[in-house]
């Protein structure tokens, strides 16, 4: 794995490499987000592969995701980072024997609930993000 950041909220590339146990390169990814024309802050978060879950990729596969905080809503950058962190933690903690489609459906439901619950506070009301994986 590279030492680059796996969730990004700036315009620096997010880079990840996955190596097999023999050291051979299995996959490489690069992602770049952009603040866009309407906002002063970048509300995007990338998930290439969180380093601490690299040992689970043989069992569960590789997961890539991007979350885009909902512009105009409270703390979209918080919502997008939370979604990525929650998604990866739940996905790589799941049972590899469960049907992958069912697994991802349950992980997405739980991630949505976590973002919704975090956004239920007074200052965070309306916090939201899109999530594509």
ZAZA-137817 format. One line per 5 residues: their letters; for each residue x, y, z of C-alpha. Coordinates in Angstrom, 2 decimals, padded with zeros to 5 digits. Example, Ala and Ser with C-alpha at 12.3 -4.5 7.8 and 13.67 -1.06 7.14 Angstrom:
AS = 012.30 -004.50 007.80; 013.67 -001.06 007.14
***
This chain:
XXXXX = 000.00 000.00 000.00; 001.13 003.51 -000.61; 001.46 005.98 002.19; -000.80 008.46 000.41; -004.02 009.62 002.02
XXXXX = -007.03 007.41 001.26; -009.76 009.93 001.88; -009.18 013.32 000.33; -010.80 016.71 000.85; -008.31 018.70 -001.14
XXXXX = -007.20 018.74 -004.71; -004.16 016.47 -004.24; -004.43 013.06 -005.91; -005.40 010.12 -003.74; -003.25 007.14 -004.71
XXXXX = -003.49 003.50 -003.62; -001.66 000.35 -004.64; -002.61 -003.19 -003.63; 000.07 -005.87 -003.64; -000.37 -009.63 -003.30
XXXXX = 001.36 -011.50 -000.50; 004.22 -012.21 -002.95; 004.62 -008.48 -003.55; 003.18 -008.38 -007.07; 001.08 -005.35 -007.92
XXXXX = -002.59 -006.37 -008.13; -004.28 -003.01 -008.59; -003.49 000.68 -008.58; -005.89 003.58 -008.42; -005.70 007.33 -008.53
XXXXX = -008.50 009.74 -007.75; -008.72 013.50 -007.82; -011.50 015.73 -006.56; -012.29 019.33 -007.40; -013.94 022.07 -005.38
XXXXX = -016.00 023.13 -008.42; -017.19 026.59 -009.35; -019.84 027.20 -006.68; -018.17 026.42 -003.33; -015.14 027.65 -001.44
XXXXX = -014.51 024.25 000.20; -014.22 020.79 -001.33; -016.96 018.53 000.00; -015.73 015.40 -001.81; -014.19 012.35 -000.16
XXXXX = -012.46 009.52 -002.00; -012.05 005.98 -000.81; -009.52 003.99 -002.82; -008.66 001.46 -000.19; -008.11 002.27 003.42
XXXXX = -004.63 000.96 004.31; -005.71 -000.84 007.44; -008.05 -003.11 005.44; -005.50 -004.31 002.86; -005.32 -007.74 004.50
XXXXX = -009.06 -008.25 003.91; -008.98 -007.70 000.14; -008.21 -011.34 -000.63; -011.47 -012.33 001.10; -013.71 -009.39 000.21
XXXXX = -012.19 -007.83 -002.90; -011.36 -004.23 -003.62; -013.76 -001.43 -002.80; -013.58 002.02 -004.37; -015.94 004.86 -003.54
XXXXX = -016.52 008.58 -003.89; -018.81 010.70 -001.75; -019.84 014.23 -002.66; -021.18 016.37 000.16; -024.46 017.99 -000.77
XXXXX = -023.63 021.59 -001.59; -025.71 024.12 000.23; -026.38 021.74 003.09; -024.73 021.90 006.49; -021.29 020.29 006.67
XXXXX = -021.32 018.29 003.45; -017.59 017.70 003.87; -018.27 016.01 007.22; -021.03 013.87 005.73; -018.86 012.69 002.82
XXXXX = -015.90 011.78 005.05; -018.18 009.98 007.49; -019.80 008.01 004.68; -016.44 006.85 003.28; -015.03 005.94 006.69
XXXXX = -018.20 004.11 007.72; -018.52 002.30 004.39; -014.98 000.91 004.46; -015.07 -000.06 008.13; -018.36 -001.93 007.75
XXXXX = -017.52 -003.53 004.41; -014.15 -004.90 005.51; -015.58 -006.12 008.83; -018.26 -008.16 007.03; -018.45 -011.90 006.50
XXXXX = -016.86 -012.92 003.17; -019.27 -015.86 002.92; -022.30 -013.55 002.58; -023.52 -012.81 -000.96; -021.60 -009.66 -002.04
XXXXX = -024.77 -007.91 -003.27; -026.54 -008.53 000.04; -023.43 -007.49 001.93; -023.14 -004.19 000.04; -026.85 -003.50 000.45
XXXXX = -026.61 -003.93 004.22; -023.42 -001.86 004.41; -025.04 000.96 002.41; -028.13 000.95 004.65; -025.98 001.11 007.78
XXXXX = -023.77 003.84 006.30; -026.82 005.90 005.35; -028.16 005.51 008.89; -024.84 006.63 010.38; -024.76 009.79 008.25
XXXXX = -028.42 010.51 008.97; -027.92 010.04 012.71; -024.81 012.25 012.71; -026.79 014.92 010.87; -029.69 014.90 013.30
XXXXX = -028.01 017.38 015.66; -029.13 021.01 015.66; -026.02 022.36 013.91; -025.87 019.50 011.41; -029.54 019.34 010.42
XXXXX = -029.80 018.57 006.72; -026.25 017.22 006.46; -025.98 014.86 003.51; -023.84 013.33 000.81; -024.07 011.23 -002.30
XXX = -022.14 007.95 -002.31; -021.06 005.94 -005.32; -019.11 002.71 -005.09
***
